[in-house]
Amino acid sequence: MSLLMTLIITYINTGMDHNYINRFLKAWSLSLPIAIIAALLLGPPIKKFVDKITK
């Protein structure tokens, strides 16, 4: 998910040129750890909340 979002957002923000892949890889190397940490920290409480409101 972070790969696809970073590809699209980098394209929207900067366009496609010869340096696009380098910009994408830099952005993804920053966003992937943030996405993993957010999923690990926010996933369990959100799951409990959703389970509670859907019962």
DSSP file (Angstrom, degrees, kcal/mol; ACC not computed):
  #  RESIDUE AA STRUCTURE BP1 BP2  ACC     N-H-->O    O-->H-N    N-H-->O    O-->H-N    TCO  KAPPA ALPHA  PHI   PSI    X-CA   Y-CA   Z-CA
    1    1 A M     >        0   0    0      0, 0.0     4,-2.6     0, 0.0     5,-0.2   0.000 360.0 360.0 360.0 -45.8    0.0    0.0    0.0
    2    2 A S  H  >  +     0   0    0      1,-0.2     4,-2.5     2,-0.2     5,-0.2   0.865 360.0  54.8 -65.7 -32.7    2.8    2.5    0.9
    3    3 A L  H  > S+     0   0    0      2,-0.2     4,-2.4     1,-0.2    -1,-0.2   0.955 111.4  42.8 -62.1 -50.7    4.5    1.6   -2.4
    4    4 A L  H  > S+     0   0    0      1,-0.2     4,-2.3     2,-0.2     5,-0.2   0.922 115.7  48.3 -64.2 -44.9    1.5    2.4   -4.5
    5    5 A M  H  X S+     0   0    0     -4,-2.6     4,-2.9     1,-0.2     5,-0.3   0.910 112.3  48.9 -63.4 -41.3    0.6    5.5   -2.6
    6    6 A T  H  X S+     0   0    0     -4,-2.5     4,-2.4    -5,-0.2     5,-0.3   0.898 109.9  52.1 -66.4 -39.7    4.2    6.8   -2.7
    7    7 A L  H  X S+     0   0    0     -4,-2.4     4,-1.8    -5,-0.2    -2,-0.2   0.943 115.6  40.8 -57.5 -48.2    4.4    6.1   -6.5
    8    8 A I  H  X S+     0   0    0     -4,-2.3     4,-2.7     2,-0.2    -2,-0.2   0.927 116.3  47.1 -69.6 -46.6    1.3    8.1   -7.1
    9    9 A I  H  X S+     0   0    0     -4,-2.9     4,-2.7     1,-0.2     5,-0.2   0.891 111.9  50.7 -66.6 -39.0    1.9   11.0   -4.7
   10   10 A T  H  X>S+     0   0    0     -4,-2.4     4,-2.4    -5,-0.3     5,-0.5   0.914 112.2  48.2 -62.9 -41.7    5.5   11.4   -6.0
   11   11 A Y  H  X5S+     0   0    0     -4,-1.8     4,-2.1    -5,-0.3    -2,-0.2   0.926 113.3  47.0 -63.2 -45.2    4.2   11.5   -9.6
   12   12 A I  H  <5S+     0   0    0     -4,-2.7    -2,-0.2     1,-0.2    -1,-0.2   0.918 118.2  41.3 -63.4 -43.5    1.4   14.0   -8.7
   13   13 A N  H  <5S+     0   0    0     -4,-2.7    -2,-0.2    -5,-0.2    -1,-0.2   0.853 134.3  13.5 -75.7 -34.8    3.8   16.3   -6.8
   14   14 A T  H  <5S-     0   0    0     -4,-2.4    -3,-0.2    -5,-0.2    -2,-0.2   0.573  93.7-135.2-123.0 -12.3    6.8   16.2   -9.0
   15   15 A G     << -     0   0    0     -4,-2.1     2,-0.6    -5,-0.5    -1,-0.1  -0.157  37.7 -57.5  80.3 179.6    5.9   14.8  -12.3
   16   16 A M  S    S+     0   0    0     -4,-0.1     2,-0.2     3,-0.0    -1,-0.0  -0.890  70.6 129.7-106.5 120.8    7.7   12.2  -14.4
   17   17 A D  S >  S-     0   0    0     -2,-0.6     3,-1.6     0, 0.0     4,-0.3  -0.833  73.0 -71.8-149.6-169.5   11.3   12.8  -15.5
   18   18 A H  T 3  S+     0   0    0      1,-0.3     3,-0.2    -2,-0.2     4,-0.2   0.693 129.4  48.7 -66.7 -17.9   14.7   11.1  -15.5
   19   19 A N  T 3> S+     0   0    0      1,-0.1     4,-2.1     2,-0.1    -1,-0.3   0.314  79.7 102.7-103.3   7.0   15.0   11.6  -11.7
   20   20 A Y  H <> S+     0   0    0     -3,-1.6     4,-2.9     1,-0.2     5,-0.2   0.902  78.3  52.2 -58.7 -45.6   11.5   10.3  -10.8
   21   21 A I  H  > S+     0   0    0     -4,-0.3     4,-2.8     1,-0.2    -1,-0.2   0.897 109.4  49.8 -61.8 -41.1   12.8    6.9   -9.6
   22   22 A N  H  > S+     0   0    0      2,-0.2     4,-2.0     1,-0.2    -1,-0.2   0.916 112.7  46.7 -63.7 -42.7   15.3    8.5   -7.2
   23   23 A R  H  X S+     0   0    0     -4,-2.1     4,-2.5     2,-0.2    -2,-0.2   0.918 113.3  49.8 -64.1 -42.7   12.7   10.8   -5.7
   24   24 A F  H  X S+     0   0    0     -4,-2.9     4,-3.0     1,-0.2     5,-0.2   0.938 110.5  48.8 -61.1 -47.7   10.3    7.9   -5.4
   25   25 A L  H  X S+     0   0    0     -4,-2.8     4,-2.2     1,-0.2    -1,-0.2   0.875 112.1  49.2 -62.9 -37.2   12.9    5.7   -3.6
   26   26 A K  H  X S+     0   0    0     -4,-2.0     4,-1.0    -5,-0.2    -1,-0.2   0.935 113.8  45.6 -66.0 -45.4   13.8    8.4   -1.2
   27   27 A A  H  X S+     0   0    0     -4,-2.5     4,-2.3     1,-0.2     3,-0.4   0.906 114.2  48.6 -64.3 -41.3   10.2    9.1   -0.4
   28   28 A W  H  X S+     0   0    0     -4,-3.0     4,-2.6     1,-0.2    -1,-0.2   0.870 105.0  57.9 -69.3 -35.9    9.4    5.4    0.0
   29   29 A S  H  < S+     0   0    0     -4,-2.2    -1,-0.2    -5,-0.2    -2,-0.2   0.776 114.1  40.3 -66.0 -23.6   12.4    4.8    2.2
   30   30 A L  H  X S+     0   0    0     -4,-1.0     4,-0.9    -3,-0.4    -2,-0.2   0.833 118.3  44.8 -87.4 -37.5   11.0    7.5    4.6
   31   31 A S  H  X S+     0   0    0     -4,-2.3     4,-2.6     1,-0.2     5,-0.2   0.815 101.5  64.7 -81.4 -30.3    7.3    6.5    4.4
   32   32 A L  H  X S+     0   0    0     -4,-2.6     4,-2.4     1,-0.2     5,-0.2   0.943 103.4  45.4 -63.2 -49.0    7.6    2.7    4.7
   33   33 A P  H  > S+     0   0    0      0, 0.0     4,-2.5     0, 0.0     5,-0.2   0.896 113.8  51.2 -60.8 -36.7    9.0    2.7    8.3
   34   34 A I  H  X S+     0   0    0     -4,-0.9     4,-2.5     1,-0.2    -2,-0.2   0.915 110.3  49.0 -64.7 -41.8    6.4    5.3    9.3
   35   35 A A  H  X S+     0   0    0     -4,-2.6     4,-2.3     2,-0.2    -1,-0.2   0.899 112.1  48.5 -64.2 -41.2    3.6    3.1    7.8
   36   36 A I  H  X S+     0   0    0     -4,-2.4     4,-2.4     2,-0.2    -2,-0.2   0.937 113.3  46.3 -65.7 -46.5    4.8    0.0    9.5
   37   37 A I  H  X S+     0   0    0     -4,-2.5     4,-2.5     1,-0.2     5,-0.3   0.918 112.9  50.3 -62.5 -43.2    5.1    1.7   12.9
   38   38 A A  H  X S+     0   0    0     -4,-2.5     4,-2.9    -5,-0.2     5,-0.4   0.906 111.0  49.1 -62.1 -41.4    1.7    3.3   12.5
   39   39 A A  H  X S+     0   0    0     -4,-2.3     4,-1.6     1,-0.2    -1,-0.2   0.906 113.3  46.7 -65.4 -40.8    0.1    0.0   11.6
   40   40 A L  H  < S+     0   0    0     -4,-2.4    -2,-0.2    -5,-0.2    -1,-0.2   0.879 120.8  37.0 -69.4 -37.3    1.7   -1.8   14.6
   41   41 A L  H  < S+     0   0    0     -4,-2.5    -2,-0.2    -5,-0.2    -3,-0.2   0.878 127.2  32.7 -82.9 -38.7    0.7    1.0   17.1
   42   42 A L  H  X S+     0   0    0     -4,-2.9     4,-1.9    -5,-0.3     5,-0.2   0.693 102.1  76.4 -93.9 -20.6   -2.7    1.9   15.8
   43   43 A G  H  X S+     0   0    0     -4,-1.6     4,-2.5    -5,-0.4     5,-0.2   0.944  94.1  46.3 -59.2 -54.8   -3.9   -1.4   14.4
   44   44 A P  H  > S+     0   0    0      0, 0.0     4,-2.3     0, 0.0     5,-0.2   0.918 114.3  45.6 -60.5 -46.6   -4.8   -3.1   17.7
   45   45 A P  H  > S+     0   0    0      0, 0.0     4,-2.3     0, 0.0    -2,-0.2   0.905 114.6  49.0 -63.8 -37.1   -6.8   -0.2   19.3
   46   46 A I  H  X S+     0   0    0     -4,-1.9     4,-2.7     2,-0.2     5,-0.2   0.897 109.8  51.9 -67.3 -38.9   -8.6    0.4   16.0
   47   47 A K  H  X S+     0   0    0     -4,-2.5     4,-2.7    -5,-0.2    -1,-0.2   0.923 110.2  48.8 -62.1 -44.0   -9.5   -3.3   15.7
   48   48 A K  H  X S+     0   0    0     -4,-2.3     4,-2.2     2,-0.2    -2,-0.2   0.914 112.2  49.2 -60.9 -42.9  -10.9   -3.3   19.3
   49   49 A F  H  X S+     0   0    0     -4,-2.3     4,-2.2     2,-0.2    -2,-0.2   0.927 112.6  46.3 -62.9 -45.8  -12.9   -0.2   18.5
   50   50 A V  H  X S+     0   0    0     -4,-2.7     4,-1.4     1,-0.2    -2,-0.2   0.910 112.1  51.1 -65.1 -42.6  -14.3   -1.7   15.3
   51   51 A D  H  < S+     0   0    0     -4,-2.7     4,-0.5     1,-0.2    -1,-0.2   0.893 110.9  50.0 -59.8 -39.6  -15.1   -5.0   17.1
   52   52 A K  H >< S+     0   0    0     -4,-2.2     3,-0.6     1,-0.2    -2,-0.2   0.900 113.7  42.6 -67.1 -42.4  -16.9   -3.1   19.8
   53   53 A I  H 3< S+     0   0    0     -4,-2.2    -1,-0.2     1,-0.2    -2,-0.2   0.638 112.8  53.3 -83.4 -12.2  -19.1   -0.9   17.5
   54   54 A T  T 3<        0   0    0     -4,-1.4    -1,-0.2    -5,-0.2    -2,-0.2   0.442 360.0 360.0-102.1   1.7  -20.0   -3.8   15.1
   55   55 A K    <         0   0    0     -3,-0.6    -1,-0.2    -4,-0.5    -2,-0.1   0.470 360.0 360.0 -84.2 360.0  -21.3   -6.2   17.7
